Amino acid sequence: MNLLSATLTLPMAVAAAGAAHYLASRAVKAVLWSVKPLSSGEPQAYAYERDVWRTAETQVLQVVGAVLASGVVVWAGGVLGMSWLVALGLIGWVGALALDLRRWERVAVSANNLWFQRGLGQKVHQVDYENIRDVHIEEKDTGGFTLRRGTHNRVCRLQVRMKDKRVVALPKTDAHSGLGDVEEVANQLRQRLRHLEDRAAVKRSEDAAHQAVQKAAQEPAAGDDDIRRALRKLRAGALAPDAPKAVKLRGDS
């Protein structure tokens, strides 16, 4: 292989490694979403995950670097005719895919809980809606480099404030491609929180009405005494009515 051919095949090998990782990663994660969802005991409604190839964060940039490096190693093995180097590059590519899954961050919401996980095999955190005070979306510019946008990158994530004033910062993802998914999760959360608030308000009203009825049942004396006194007066007036005034006749002296 001459120098020109070797030079031309380098970007092709790197691009092939990147494309193969992109497709394999999406396929594996889709299967895992199906067989290992975050929510347990109830179906999840909406979800978002950190996009590896578009999010300018150190952890995912390291995964991308490992994928591209494996392509370079495979290319070098092919150019030099070293099969062991090609095998090493393929092993590196598989390792990059495993690292991607190890650092895979995702979020989901179900009917009663918020769920998130920071890496496959790591603990799945469950947050009950009744412990959440409010939620908002954080969006900001960030450093780093991505193949799609260079150094002009933005990230977004969901931030949840708990009733004990703690703030839970959920995984970040690329704002250009993932903001819609983050908003869907946030809107579902807000809707469920409003439902809980309405239900709590109805319960407070029912409790207040129940207490008022009990209080009225326990304190009937004042109103009943007034009614009894009025009835006694009416009864006395009926038994001994006032005599009318005497009328003087003409023949009377």
PLY file of the C-alpha trace (Angstrom):
ply
format ascii 1.0
element vertex 253
property float x
property float y
property float z
element edge 252
property int vertex1
property int vertex2
end_header
0.00 0.00 0.00
1.46 3.33 -1.06
1.47 6.51 1.00
-1.49 8.07 -0.84
-3.70 5.04 -0.29
-2.69 4.84 3.33
-3.46 8.52 3.85
-6.88 8.21 2.21
-7.86 5.14 4.18
-7.08 6.73 7.57
-10.15 9.00 7.72
-12.24 6.15 6.29
-11.11 3.81 9.10
-11.76 6.45 11.77
-15.19 7.26 10.29
-16.06 3.55 10.11
-15.14 3.08 13.76
-17.26 6.09 14.74
-20.27 5.05 12.64
-20.12 1.46 13.89
-20.03 2.69 17.50
-22.90 5.11 16.94
-25.16 2.43 15.48
-24.14 -0.29 17.93
-24.51 2.02 20.93
-28.00 3.13 19.92
-29.09 -0.46 19.25
-27.75 -1.79 22.56
-29.27 1.08 24.53
-32.64 0.64 22.83
-32.64 -3.01 23.87
-31.61 -2.10 27.41
-34.39 0.50 27.65
-36.78 -2.31 26.77
-35.43 -5.10 28.99
-34.00 -2.98 31.84
-36.19 0.12 32.20
-35.49 2.46 35.09
-38.96 2.30 36.59
-40.12 -0.78 38.44
-43.70 -1.65 39.28
-45.16 1.00 36.95
-44.60 1.92 33.30
-42.41 4.91 32.52
-43.98 7.74 30.56
-41.07 9.89 29.32
-37.30 9.63 29.38
-34.10 11.27 28.21
-30.45 10.20 28.13
-27.04 11.76 27.67
-26.06 11.87 24.01
-22.49 10.61 23.64
-21.59 12.10 20.26
-23.16 15.52 20.84
-22.68 16.32 24.52
-19.55 18.32 25.34
-18.69 16.65 28.65
-15.38 15.13 29.65
-16.72 11.64 30.35
-18.38 11.23 26.96
-15.57 12.98 25.08
-13.25 10.31 26.46
-15.54 7.65 25.00
-15.49 9.35 21.60
-11.69 9.66 21.78
-11.37 5.94 22.57
-13.59 5.03 19.60
-11.61 7.18 17.17
-8.32 5.91 18.55
-9.43 2.32 17.97
-10.07 3.21 14.34
-6.54 4.58 14.04
-5.09 1.40 15.55
-7.05 -0.80 13.14
-5.88 1.36 10.25
-2.28 1.15 11.38
-2.52 -2.62 11.67
-3.90 -2.86 8.16
-1.25 -0.57 6.70
1.61 -2.36 8.43
0.15 -5.79 7.86
0.06 -6.60 11.56
-3.01 -8.66 12.34
-2.36 -8.47 16.07
-2.55 -4.68 15.85
-5.87 -4.93 14.03
-7.13 -7.25 16.75
-5.91 -4.80 19.38
-7.86 -2.03 17.66
-11.02 -4.13 17.61
-10.60 -4.92 21.30
-10.18 -1.20 21.94
-13.39 -0.51 20.02
-15.30 -3.04 22.14
-13.76 -1.49 25.25
-14.95 1.95 24.14
-18.48 0.60 23.72
-18.31 -0.94 27.20
-17.06 2.39 28.61
-19.95 4.16 26.89
-22.46 1.87 28.61
-20.63 2.20 31.90
-21.06 5.98 31.70
-24.54 5.94 30.24
-26.73 8.40 32.14
-30.51 8.38 31.77
-33.68 9.76 33.37
-37.28 8.54 33.32
-40.61 9.50 34.89
-43.56 7.28 35.72
-46.94 7.89 37.34
-45.61 8.39 40.88
-41.81 8.56 40.74
-38.78 10.11 39.11
-35.95 7.71 38.25
-32.35 8.29 37.19
-29.15 6.29 36.82
-25.54 7.36 36.31
-24.07 4.43 34.42
-25.26 0.95 33.54
-24.95 -1.32 36.55
-24.99 1.61 38.95
-27.72 2.30 41.49
-31.10 3.38 40.12
-32.30 6.35 42.19
-36.01 6.67 42.88
-37.58 9.98 43.93
-41.21 10.10 45.06
-43.16 13.05 43.65
-44.50 13.84 47.12
-40.94 14.77 48.16
-40.42 17.18 45.24
-41.05 20.89 45.65
-40.51 22.12 42.08
-38.55 21.45 38.90
-36.88 23.56 36.23
-34.60 23.15 33.20
-31.05 24.44 33.32
-29.53 25.35 29.96
-26.10 26.92 29.44
-23.09 27.20 27.12
-20.23 24.85 27.79
-16.65 24.28 26.76
-15.27 21.20 25.12
-15.30 20.07 21.51
-17.77 18.00 19.51
-17.55 16.88 15.90
-20.92 18.40 15.10
-20.58 21.90 16.59
-16.91 22.35 17.35
-16.52 24.55 20.42
-20.00 26.12 20.19
-21.90 23.77 22.46
-24.77 24.02 24.93
-25.95 21.52 27.52
-29.21 21.21 29.40
-30.46 19.17 32.30
-33.34 18.86 34.73
-32.92 20.27 38.22
-35.27 19.10 40.95
-35.66 20.93 44.26
-36.78 18.77 47.13
-39.03 19.82 50.01
-36.04 19.63 52.35
-34.36 22.28 50.08
-31.85 19.87 48.54
-31.31 20.23 44.78
-30.93 17.09 42.69
-28.99 17.84 39.49
-29.94 15.22 36.92
-27.75 14.13 33.96
-26.80 16.65 31.30
-27.29 16.23 27.58
-26.82 18.25 24.41
-29.28 21.15 24.37
-29.51 21.35 20.57
-30.74 17.78 20.14
-32.00 16.76 23.58
-33.87 19.79 24.92
-37.21 18.50 23.62
-36.89 15.24 25.54
-35.86 17.09 28.71
-38.89 19.40 28.37
-41.23 16.42 28.01
-39.89 14.94 31.23
-40.17 18.32 32.98
-43.76 18.86 31.78
-44.80 15.42 32.99
-43.24 16.18 36.38
-45.01 19.54 36.62
-48.34 17.97 35.68
-48.00 15.31 38.37
-46.98 17.91 40.97
-50.03 20.04 40.13
-52.22 16.96 40.48
-50.76 16.26 43.91
-51.29 19.90 44.95
-54.92 19.83 43.81
-55.52 16.57 45.64
-53.94 17.99 48.80
-56.10 21.14 48.54
-59.27 19.04 48.22
-58.26 16.98 51.24
-57.61 20.14 53.28
-61.07 21.45 52.35
-62.70 18.16 53.30
-60.87 18.10 56.62
-61.89 21.70 57.38
-65.53 20.94 56.54
-65.47 17.81 58.70
-64.02 19.76 61.61
-66.68 22.49 61.20
-69.45 19.87 61.26
-68.01 18.28 64.39
-67.71 21.66 66.09
-71.30 22.54 65.26
-72.49 19.18 66.57
-70.59 19.66 69.83
-71.82 23.27 70.40
-75.56 23.36 69.66
-76.63 25.11 72.90
-76.46 28.79 71.95
-78.69 28.58 68.91
-81.11 26.14 70.52
-81.56 28.34 73.64
-82.53 31.33 71.50
-85.04 29.23 69.62
-86.49 27.84 72.88
-86.87 31.33 74.38
-88.65 32.57 71.26
-91.02 29.60 71.30
-91.82 30.18 74.98
-92.73 33.80 74.29
-94.99 32.85 71.43
-96.65 30.15 73.53
-97.23 32.55 76.44
-98.72 35.14 74.11
-101.12 32.58 72.70
-102.31 31.46 76.16
-102.73 35.00 77.65
-103.13 37.54 74.91
-103.12 41.28 75.72
-106.67 42.66 76.34
-107.73 45.32 73.88
-108.29 48.86 75.10
-111.86 49.80 76.16
-113.97 51.74 73.65
-116.19 54.54 75.05
-119.81 54.45 73.74
-121.93 57.56 73.10
-124.59 56.71 75.64
-122.06 56.34 78.35
-121.54 59.19 80.80
0 1
1 2
2 3
3 4
4 5
5 6
6 7
7 8
8 9
9 10
10 11
11 12
12 13
13 14
14 15
15 16
16 17
17 18
18 19
19 20
20 21
21 22
22 23
23 24
24 25
25 26
26 27
27 28
28 29
29 30
30 31
31 32
32 33
33 34
34 35
35 36
36 37
37 38
38 39
39 40
40 41
41 42
42 43
43 44
44 45
45 46
46 47
47 48
48 49
49 50
50 51
51 52
52 53
53 54
54 55
55 56
56 57
57 58
58 59
59 60
60 61
61 62
62 63
63 64
64 65
65 66
66 67
67 68
68 69
69 70
70 71
71 72
72 73
73 74
74 75
75 76
76 77
77 78
78 79
79 80
80 81
81 82
82 83
83 84
84 85
85 86
86 87
87 88
88 89
89 90
90 91
91 92
92 93
93 94
94 95
95 96
96 97
97 98
98 99
99 100
100 101
101 102
102 103
103 104
104 105
105 106
106 107
107 108
108 109
109 110
110 111
111 112
112 113
113 114
114 115
115 116
116 117
117 118
118 119
119 120
120 121
121 122
122 123
123 124
124 125
125 126
126 127
127 128
128 129
129 130
130 131
131 132
132 133
133 134
134 135
135 136
136 137
137 138
138 139
139 140
140 141
141 142
142 143
143 144
144 145
145 146
146 147
147 148
148 149
149 150
150 151
151 152
152 153
153 154
154 155
155 156
156 157
157 158
158 159
159 160
160 161
161 162
162 163
163 164
164 165
165 166
166 167
167 168
168 169
169 170
170 171
171 172
172 173
173 174
174 175
175 176
176 177
177 178
178 179
179 180
180 181
181 182
182 183
183 184
184 185
185 186
186 187
187 188
188 189
189 190
190 191
191 192
192 193
193 194
194 195
195 196
196 197
197 198
198 199
199 200
200 201
201 202
202 203
203 204
204 205
205 206
206 207
207 208
208 209
209 210
210 211
211 212
212 213
213 214
214 215
215 216
216 217
217 218
218 219
219 220
220 221
221 222
222 223
223 224
224 225
225 226
226 227
227 228
228 229
229 230
230 231
231 232
232 233
233 234
234 235
235 236
236 237
237 238
238 239
239 240
240 241
241 242
242 243
243 244
244 245
245 246
246 247
247 248
248 249
249 250
250 251
251 252
